[in-house]
């Protein structure tokens, strides 16, 4: 999947999120970006969090 296809798919999912959930996700992503030197660790941690908290993320999106 290309970078543009991934962005498109992410945007489709984000369109379902509430304003509050989007703000929280943005804050989280900005924090991750600020700690970019640990990107590999953070990336794997983010993947683990997203996998473990699918239900919570779905509830936030409502």
C-alpha positions, 0 to 999 in steps of 0.5 A: 500500500502506498503512502497516499493510500494509507493516508486515505484509509486513515482519513476514512477512519478518522472521519468517524471519530468525535471532535474530542477523540480527534483532539486527544489523538492529535495530542498523542501523535504530537507527543510521539513526534516530539520524542522522535529519537525513540521512533522505533520503540514508540512505533512498536508501542503504538502498534501494541496500544492500538491492538490492545485498545481497539474497543476503547478507540471505537468507543472514543470514536462514537 
